[in-house]
Amino acid sequence: MMNDIETSVRVNKYLAQKGVTTRREADILIAEGSVYINSAKARLGDKVFAGDSVTIRAVPRRGGALAWARRSP
């Protein structure tokens, strides 16, 4: 059986691995309060575990375009 350390990853790395954004841009989205893990606002350094739902709420970005994504394993 694997322990939690082996099955978790920081939320910014998770978003980068899924191709949503870069790790640095993910840090900005997290700091803005746009990223949620299991409906709770994510904080820098939070971990994502297998079965967690990660959501990025629509955020006005440069040029007025909206950037959003939803990833639920």
Summary of the structure (lengths in Angstrom):
residues: 73
radius of gyration: 12.3
end to end distance: 20.1
largest distance: 48.0
contacts: 172
relative contact order: 0.20
helix: 33%
strand: 33%
